[in-house]
Amino acid sequence: MSGIRHSAFGIRRQAPRGSCCPNRTSMKEQKMSHLSDTGSVQRTDEAFRKEIRAFLWDAVPPDIRAATRAHCLVTREQAARWHRILHARGWAAPGWPAAHGGPGWSLVQQAIFREELAASDAPYIENLGIDTIGPTLIRHGTQEQCRRFLPGMLSFDDFWAQGYSEPDAGSDLAALRTTARRDGDAWIVNGSKIWQSLGHWANWALVLVRTDQAALRKQDGISVLLIDLRSPGVTVRPIRYINGALFHVQMFFDDVRVPEANLVGKADGGWAIAKGLLVIERLFVARVAECKAELARAAELVRARRHEEGQPVNMEHAIEYALVARRHAALDIRLRALDAAWWPAVRQAAEGGSPDLEASLLKLEGIQLLQDLHLFRMDAHGAASLPFDPEALEGRPQAGQGPSAHAGNTTLHMWRYRGSSLAGGSSEIQRQIVAKAIFAGQTELDRPRNDHLGEEQAMMADTVRRWLDGHYSFERRQKIIGMQGGFDNEAWAGLAGLGLTNLAMPEAFGGLGRSMEDLLPLAEALGEALVLEPLPWSAVLGVQALLALPASTTRDARLAALASGDARCAVACGDEPVAGRALRPTITARRVGEGWQLDGLNPLVMGGAQAHHFIVAAKLEDGSLGVFDVPAEAGGVVVRAYQLHDARGAADVRLDGLALAAGALIGRGDDAVAAMEHAMAMATIALCAESVGAMRRVLGITVEYLRTRKQFGRTLAEQQVLQHRVADHYRAWSGARHLVRRALTGWHAALPGERRRRVSAAKYLSGMAGRAIAFDVLQLHGAVGLQHETPVSHYSKRLIGNELLLGNAAMHLGRFAEAADAAPVP
């Protein structure tokens, strides 16, 4: 083939061999320059991480290290001592600018520091003076207030509490009743605050007070005062927490006189200050660093359980271990999704953006995950977690060895973090924030975003969506379902014209020379339209298998034919193919003279009804794997075509004494195994991306239905219980989307075990989210959702089908656990 061909993207499909391609060279140079810059940043970050890690390894005092390893609570003395060690290094306030005594770190460096701090034996300290009150003064306070108060925060000479919550206000922050009236050059404060974390350590508090009782809105007439807790009229009553420790306090203010100089900002302007925490600070409330550290500690328990009394010696032990390992694997996958969502939000904030919605989603998921991790540790220890050690409340570890030596102390933290879903805006409030954005049309359910894509990727995604909107409506799809096999040649030609059939194929074969990462956003778009044509099975599974096999005349000819868009292939790779699991071929191949004879039945070959050629994995006589190119029209090939529940085409392919020439064998042995494993990995990730697109669209359809459907004179969208259900589905979809999008990042540099974990993690999470959404959108639509004429029913069937294909969620959770178990101990 020769000549220049173009797709609808305006990207070159093939250039004449031997010709000069200055545009392509320029693009490559730009890409290499970008990669060089990115690599430089990554190397800088890694050097910074190593510096932090080396310091923490040596700097933690031995007694504090022992207390941390024994899971003791932190005392004020220990907290102060450790904080002053960090202060001497200049790291006491990682988020503060250098002008105010902080290190002036970037947001990424702050995140790295928190990760390393949580992973070390340093004590975890909730210091609101450093985390929120100091930054509030830096933004809203006077220069005199900064000079007066910030040094004491940095040195730990002053410890600060935050006086927001009140006994009768609950989560309604603006319903406060603590008052302050002007009296000359001071304010007279009366009222009470409650649930101040570590308030018994504090000598100062930032307090919200009502200074205008006649304000029309309860959010107006509120001011911020800095109150010395040693002032006459202040009473602090410690409250014993559920884990037995003193943690919260209630503060009483009886005619407490506060100097005018201690007013932050303007009088009656406190609501904006109270609600004005930077997104940067709210992002860290997601506690991603703590989740990572807790997952690593949980992994130690799993390894210990694995090697109790050597290898598992009986079925009971093996089953118990498998259950523990799977539960840990599910937590690991959730952390991967949280981390995949976390870093884009951090970088968006670092670049001046406002990922407000992302902050709420991250807090919801991060806090839930942290709670579940602590619960996992308690359950893993079992009854050993019940004994209570009062010495642990005072930071004093008891002697003991082994993974369960301090099991009772881990339960202290399990109870401690049950309150995290209430602090900083409860989980219910965060769900309400997410739901409000969803039903106001401010999320990707209404407007898909391409800001995570490069310029060309965004252009391709927009082009595909526009074509699908114009040529693949739901009504058009319904007609295609009625066609023989649920396939439309015209639609296939249109998709091929867009370049979707050969996007990830090298230019040498007539392809566009793009990567699988470029294909994933387009797979999402195809999922949004529920495309029936077998693109994932021909253009991904088939093409990737061929590309991974050794070059040969037969293989190269097949790739060239597929690149044209006029041909289609399907892969017959055995019974229930699953990425990362050994193939189970149902076809056998034996030598007959110079050629081969193939026999057997391969069930459920996706796209097999419309394939012109089959790529067949067969068991050879020596037990190894062989891969054959089989024309669909060859004698001895019997194709029984049918449609799945969701109308996609598939086939059972029977080979009866099929005679093939020697050149039909295009791969064997380790090459064949590696090629098929790679192809199934790529197809699985593409299928996950398709599910992500289908989830996005069906959630959008459901939200629109809830906005308009009325019962008892009110729209369904006004019911909070339905709002929160949709918010939870949106969160699950968001986590799956981030995890799938990250799956191929650094793919070629990742070890084989890590690649398998990535594939299984994506399939598990997209499967779990997809199944939950598939069934609940039917419930939210009522009886109308169960009708064939209703789009939502078709999305539900597609999501259920995708969850089952290439291994369901439960199977991939097991594969993830096995891959993690085989990984070397870090």
Summary of the structure (lengths in Angstrom):
residues: 826
radius of gyration: 30.6
end to end distance: 50.5
largest distance: 108.7
contacts: 2809
relative contact order: 0.07
helix: 55%
strand: 15%
